[in-house]
Amino acid sequence: MEHAVPFEVRPWRTAAILATGLAALELLALIVAGTVLLGRSVVGHGAQAATKPASSRPAPAKQAPQAVLPRAKTRVVVLNGNGQAGAAAAEAAAIRARGYKISAVGNAPRSSQGPTLVMYRPGFAAPAHRLARDTGISTVGALDGLKASSLGRAQLVIVLGSK
């Protein structure tokens, strides 16, 4: 005995398969078009950069020499990093006698076994070197280990070391 299963034609299934195939072709076309367009853009910029002579590139801008801040307007923080009581106050008095403004005197966040040094905020290297020359300090550098916000309005810091 044959049991025939009626074969139903489902039009939605055929439509779904056709829509999926069409979407796949559109995706492939978009990928190819994107690759071609981006490829041209990248190749064009690379070729342009390669053919451009080095001399036509702009030279880095040189900073104009800054006028050195007068001693009376240069604010200094003096920090004791050597552990000797009163060392920062004595150094602050000597610096004040040279015409600098003392913003604060205190202890360094950690003791220093190294030399006494002058540190400066960005843009105040010239006043820092002048202060170092005035005080006989040989080590000058940008702020290191101190936050600029902890200086208040001071531009320079002297950290007294043990040497």
Disulfide bonds with the S-S distance in Angstrom:
none
